[in-house]
Amino acid sequence: MNALWSAISAQLLERSQEPLLVDSHKTLLTYEQADQLSQRLASVLLQSGAKPRDRVTVQVEKTPQALCLYLGCLRAGLVFHPLNSAYTPSEIQFFVGDAQPAVVVCDPEACKTFEQGLGADGSAAILTLDRHGNGSLMERANGLAPQDYSQPAPEHGSVVEGDKAQAALLYSSGTTGQPKGICLSYQNLASNAKALIELWGFKADDCLLHALPIYHVHGLFVAVHCALLIGARMFWLPHFEAGKAVQALPDCSVMMGVPTYYTRLLAQEDFSADTCERIRLFISGSAPLLSDTFHAFEQRTGHRILERYGMTETGMSTSNPLRGERRPGTVGLPLPDVSLRVVDDEGKETAENTPGHLQVRGPNVFTGYWRLPEKNAEAFTADGFFDTGDTASISSDGYITLVGRSKDMIISGGLNVYPVEIEQVINQLATVKESAVVARPDADFGEVGVAFVVRDGSVTEQEVTDHCREALANFKVPKQIQFLDALPRNAMGKVQKNRLREHLNKSREDR
């Protein structure tokens, strides 16, 4: 049995009568219920044609049943492949075509989209799970007796894979606009969770306010694993609403969120130090936390938010300390067993406080890109470091400061947005000659996209926006459209996005 499932199954048994998920009214799910339901769901997936190491593509709303579906995949040795519920049909078509799942679990209204994505030759079984936790998946599970596939059984044997086998497949859009599948092993997930539990002082008597999505590394592999592997409770919110979070905080001891969550809490008049009386730790990640937010939060509540850094390919790599200086504007120190370095264009380590390319090596780093050996060769150095694509500097005492992203990625509300993907969509319009998308700072989302468009005919801002909404998830749609006669370019013909950012800055200053 691998280390991840060993730790989870131990808690499912030892904490069987304790609540795993709660809300303001009742216990939503006990550890025993999670144990039994995940066994039934594992049986459904295997009976639907999935075999160990096959992918299970999941696009559903956040429910207790969805969490148990993830546990069922781990239990049966299946590769969990979650999709953002906001993805459009054209995006889904690529994901299922590339991942080639054996089973799809989706909202009933999305069945036709997945059928079209799988095509005539698609052999995947399609099961449904709606936002109320109902559907064909649960109908089939309710008729089965629990069976623990992580233990040897005459007809199946033990199907749980070893530590180095693939546990999950997540996609992160590439700068070329082509999403890349990221293969995460059981070892990647277990080592990261155990390190964070120790670093952040998680105990079984903690209650984590969980308002993050569970299709994302932050909400699933960081938040859920930190609670689940130590036997703690989670106060379960289907999504973040500042008012509901304020009501929940008095019952919680830890909160994880993206910077947007904290800015929205600060906008609540009834959010105060009294609200946070039982909270021992606020954690922020998935996007840069502004120093202004850090100081405003401390002034309002007395709490210094702990900021950390990670990405889909690496899980968490750094963290400000639980005990020690939480330095605003930095993402802290490397995790135990994680090596970080900052190098110049020639691959030589830079001097202290000198920006360069951030690289990381450790048990947290993914095993490689799905079916893209050429991308693996580009992403990893000869001595095994992964090039994150981020620009950073390291202080004399080891604190990491992120300076920028060499790949021009935008992080909006904690979600990754890649400009090239948006530009390709905008450029599909016959009335658009070309476009370029850059980030604009935003007090609520951290960053939002702004599209600069060169017309090739008559086109309005609304037409560009509507076209983007048809092809892209809402969080990727640019929040502003500006028209130019031409995009600024250098002598080699490359678009100078730094000049577009300068144009934005000047426009804000002139207001």
Solvent accessible surface area in square Angstrom, and as a share of the most:
residue,aa,sasa,rsa
1,M,117,0.52
2,N,2,0.01
3,A,36,0.28
4,L,0,0.00
5,W,0,0.00
6,S,50,0.32
7,A,22,0.17
8,I,0,0.00
9,S,17,0.11
10,A,39,0.30
11,Q,28,0.12
12,L,1,0.01
13,L,124,0.62
14,E,131,0.59
15,R,61,0.22
16,S,29,0.18
17,Q,134,0.60
18,E,69,0.31
19,P,32,0.20
20,L,0,0.00
21,L,0,0.00
22,V,15,0.09
23,D,36,0.19
24,S,79,0.51
25,H,163,0.73
26,K,123,0.52
27,T,62,0.36
28,L,50,0.25
29,L,12,0.06
30,T,30,0.18
31,Y,0,0.00
32,E,66,0.30
33,Q,96,0.43
34,A,0,0.00
35,D,15,0.08
36,Q,69,0.31
37,L,23,0.12
38,S,0,0.00
39,Q,20,0.09
40,R,61,0.22
41,L,0,0.00
42,A,0,0.00
43,S,3,0.02
44,V,0,0.00
45,L,0,0.00
46,L,22,0.11
47,Q,108,0.48
48,S,21,0.14
49,G,47,0.45
50,A,3,0.03
51,K,129,0.55
52,P,48,0.30
53,R,159,0.58
54,D,29,0.15
55,R,30,0.11
56,V,0,0.00
57,T,0,0.00
58,V,7,0.04
59,Q,13,0.06
60,V,18,0.11
61,E,80,0.36
62,K,19,0.08
63,T,8,0.04
64,P,27,0.17
65,Q,42,0.19
66,A,4,0.03
67,L,0,0.00
68,C,0,0.00
69,L,0,0.00
70,Y,1,0.00
71,L,0,0.00
72,G,0,0.00
73,C,0,0.00
74,L,1,0.00
75,R,5,0.02
76,A,0,0.00
77,G,1,0.01
78,L,0,0.00
79,V,2,0.01
80,F,8,0.03
81,H,0,0.00
82,P,9,0.06
83,L,5,0.02
84,N,10,0.05
85,S,51,0.33
86,A,44,0.34
87,Y,38,0.15
88,T,15,0.09
89,P,81,0.51
90,S,66,0.43
91,E,17,0.08
92,I,5,0.03
93,Q,105,0.47
94,F,60,0.25
95,F,8,0.03
96,V,2,0.01
97,G,43,0.41
98,D,42,0.22
99,A,0,0.00
100,Q,102,0.45
101,P,10,0.06
102,A,24,0.18
103,V,0,0.00
104,V,0,0.00
105,V,0,0.00
106,C,0,0.00
107,D,38,0.20
108,P,59,0.37
109,E,163,0.73
110,A,18,0.14
111,C,29,0.17
112,K,153,0.65
113,T,27,0.16
114,F,0,0.00
115,E,95,0.43
116,Q,134,0.60
117,G,13,0.12
118,L,33,0.16
119,G,39,0.37
120,A,112,0.87
121,D,139,0.72
122,G,34,0.33
123,S,112,0.72
124,A,15,0.12
125,A,30,0.24
126,I,46,0.23
127,L,8,0.04
128,T,19,0.11
129,L,1,0.00
130,D,31,0.16
131,R,161,0.59
132,H,118,0.53
133,G,4,0.03
134,N,88,0.45
135,G,15,0.14
136,S,36,0.23
137,L,0,0.00
138,M,22,0.10
139,E,126,0.57
140,R,98,0.36
141,A,0,0.00
142,N,107,0.55
143,G,69,0.67
144,L,47,0.23
145,A,79,0.61
146,P,54,0.34
147,Q,52,0.23
148,D,46,0.24
149,Y,5,0.02
150,S,4,0.03
151,Q,84,0.37
152,P,109,0.68
153,A,16,0.12
154,P,142,0.89
155,E,114,0.51
156,H,84,0.38
157,G,26,0.25
158,S,63,0.40
159,V,16,0.09
160,V,17,0.10
161,E,28,0.12
162,G,44,0.43
163,D,55,0.29
164,K,168,0.71
165,A,22,0.17
166,Q,40,0.18
167,A,0,0.00
168,A,0,0.00
169,L,0,0.00
170,L,11,0.06
171,Y,28,0.11
172,S,12,0.08
173,S,17,0.11
174,G,3,0.03
175,T,50,0.29
176,T,83,0.48
177,G,12,0.12
178,Q,102,0.45
179,P,17,0.11
180,K,32,0.13
181,G,0,0.00
182,I,0,0.00
183,C,13,0.08
184,L,5,0.02
185,S,1,0.00
186,Y,0,0.00
187,Q,73,0.32
188,N,8,0.04
189,L,10,0.05
190,A,3,0.02
191,S,33,0.21
192,N,14,0.07
193,A,1,0.01
194,K,97,0.41
195,A,22,0.17
196,L,1,0.01
197,I,21,0.11
198,E,139,0.62
199,L,56,0.28
200,W,1,0.00
201,G,19,0.18
202,F,4,0.02
203,K,126,0.53
204,A,36,0.28
205,D,119,0.62
206,D,5,0.03
207,C,2,0.01
208,L,0,0.00
209,L,1,0.00
210,H,1,0.00
211,A,2,0.02
212,L,5,0.02
213,P,37,0.23
214,I,20,0.10
215,Y,51,0.19
216,H,40,0.18
217,V,10,0.06
218,H,3,0.01
219,G,0,0.00
220,L,1,0.01
221,F,12,0.05
222,V,2,0.01
223,A,0,0.00
224,V,0,0.00
225,H,0,0.00
226,C,0,0.00
227,A,0,0.00
228,L,0,0.00
229,L,12,0.06
230,I,47,0.24
231,G,0,0.00
232,A,0,0.00
233,R,71,0.26
234,M,0,0.00
235,F,7,0.03
236,W,8,0.03
237,L,13,0.07
238,P,81,0.51
239,H,111,0.49
240,F,25,0.10
241,E,65,0.29
242,A,14,0.11
243,G,33,0.32
244,K,104,0.44
245,A,0,0.00
246,V,11,0.06
247,Q,138,0.61
248,A,2,0.01
249,L,0,0.00
250,P,58,0.36
251,D,66,0.34
252,C,0,0.00
253,S,14,0.09
254,V,0,0.00
255,M,1,0.00
256,M,1,0.00
257,G,0,0.00
258,V,8,0.05
259,P,9,0.05
260,T,7,0.04
261,Y,22,0.08
262,Y,0,0.00
263,T,32,0.18
264,R,84,0.30
265,L,0,0.00
266,L,30,0.15
267,A,78,0.61
268,Q,54,0.24
269,E,177,0.79
270,D,95,0.49
271,F,1,0.00
272,S,41,0.26
273,A,51,0.40
274,D,117,0.61
275,T,13,0.08
276,C,2,0.01
277,E,146,0.66
278,R,130,0.48
279,I,8,0.04
280,R,81,0.30
281,L,1,0.00
282,F,1,0.00
283,I,0,0.00
284,S,0,0.00
285,G,1,0.01
286,S,23,0.15
287,A,10,0.08
288,P,55,0.35
289,L,10,0.05
290,L,89,0.44
291,S,51,0.33
292,D,113,0.59
293,T,11,0.07
294,F,5,0.02
295,H,94,0.42
296,A,44,0.34
297,F,0,0.00
298,E,51,0.23
299,Q,167,0.74
300,R,88,0.32
301,T,11,0.07
302,G,61,0.59
303,H,38,0.17
304,R,83,0.30
305,I,1,0.01
306,L,0,0.00
307,E,13,0.06
308,R,7,0.03
309,Y,16,0.06
310,G,18,0.17
311,M,41,0.18
312,T,21,0.12
313,E,11,0.05
314,T,0,0.00
315,G,12,0.11
316,M,5,0.02
317,S,0,0.00
318,T,0,0.00
319,S,6,0.04
320,N,3,0.02
321,P,27,0.17
322,L,29,0.15
323,R,199,0.73
324,G,56,0.54
325,E,89,0.40
326,R,34,0.12
327,R,61,0.22
328,P,41,0.26
329,G,40,0.38
330,T,10,0.06
331,V,8,0.05
332,G,0,0.00
333,L,59,0.29
334,P,53,0.33
335,L,4,0.02
336,P,76,0.48
337,D,121,0.63
338,V,15,0.09
339,S,47,0.30
340,L,25,0.13
341,R,41,0.15
342,V,6,0.04
343,V,3,0.02
344,D,50,0.26
345,D,122,0.63
346,E,136,0.61
347,G,46,0.44
348,K,140,0.60
349,E,123,0.55
350,T,36,0.21
351,A,74,0.58
352,E,111,0.50
353,N,100,0.51
354,T,55,0.32
355,P,70,0.44
356,G,9,0.09
357,H,54,0.24
358,L,0,0.00
359,Q,12,0.05
360,V,1,0.00
361,R,101,0.37
362,G,23,0.22
363,P,46,0.29
364,N,4,0.02
365,V,16,0.09
366,F,5,0.02
367,T,84,0.49
368,G,5,0.05
369,Y,12,0.04
370,W,31,0.11
371,R,133,0.48
372,L,43,0.21
373,P,98,0.62
374,E,91,0.41
375,K,57,0.24
376,N,41,0.21
377,A,80,0.62
378,E,128,0.57
379,A,13,0.10
380,F,55,0.23
381,T,42,0.24
382,A,121,0.94
383,D,70,0.36
384,G,33,0.32
385,F,11,0.05
386,F,1,0.01
387,D,46,0.24
388,T,5,0.03
389,G,6,0.06
390,D,13,0.07
391,T,30,0.17
392,A,0,0.00
393,S,13,0.08
394,I,44,0.22
395,S,24,0.15
396,S,86,0.55
397,D,78,0.41
398,G,22,0.21
399,Y,16,0.06
400,I,1,0.00
401,T,47,0.27
402,L,58,0.29
403,V,87,0.50
404,G,29,0.28
405,R,51,0.18
406,S,64,0.41
407,K,86,0.36
408,D,49,0.25
409,M,27,0.12
410,I,1,0.01
411,I,18,0.09
412,S,8,0.05
413,G,19,0.18
414,G,2,0.02
415,L,32,0.16
416,N,47,0.24
417,V,4,0.02
418,Y,19,0.07
419,P,4,0.02
420,V,45,0.26
421,E,19,0.09
422,I,1,0.00
423,E,20,0.09
424,Q,88,0.39
425,V,13,0.07
426,I,0,0.00
427,N,65,0.33
428,Q,123,0.55
429,L,38,0.19
430,A,98,0.76
431,T,43,0.25
432,V,10,0.06
433,K,135,0.57
434,E,34,0.15
435,S,10,0.06
436,A,2,0.01
437,V,0,0.00
438,V,2,0.01
439,A,23,0.18
440,R,49,0.18
441,P,86,0.54
442,D,33,0.17
443,A,83,0.65
444,D,45,0.24
445,F,70,0.29
446,G,14,0.13
447,E,32,0.14
448,V,3,0.02
449,G,8,0.08
450,V,0,0.00
451,A,0,0.00
452,F,0,0.00
453,V,0,0.00
454,V,8,0.05
455,R,110,0.40
456,D,88,0.45
457,G,50,0.48
458,S,98,0.63
459,V,5,0.03
460,T,70,0.41
461,E,95,0.42
462,Q,105,0.47
463,E,89,0.40
464,V,0,0.00
465,T,19,0.11
466,D,60,0.31
467,H,36,0.16
468,C,0,0.00
469,R,132,0.48
470,E,136,0.61
471,A,21,0.16
472,L,6,0.03
473,A,1,0.00
474,N,101,0.52
475,F,38,0.16
476,K,9,0.04
477,V,6,0.04
478,P,5,0.03
479,K,95,0.40
480,Q,40,0.18
481,I,10,0.05
482,Q,33,0.15
483,F,48,0.20
484,L,45,0.23
485,D,144,0.74
486,A,69,0.54
487,L,10,0.05
488,P,21,0.13
489,R,106,0.39
490,N,60,0.31
491,A,111,0.86
492,M,176,0.78
493,G,35,0.34
494,K,145,0.61
495,V,33,0.19
496,Q,45,0.20
497,K,32,0.13
498,N,81,0.42
499,R,122,0.44
500,L,4,0.02
501,R,82,0.30
502,E,101,0.45
503,H,79,0.35
504,L,6,0.03
505,N,65,0.33
506,K,124,0.52
507,S,32,0.21
508,R,80,0.29
509,E,138,0.62
510,D,100,0.52
511,R,198,0.72
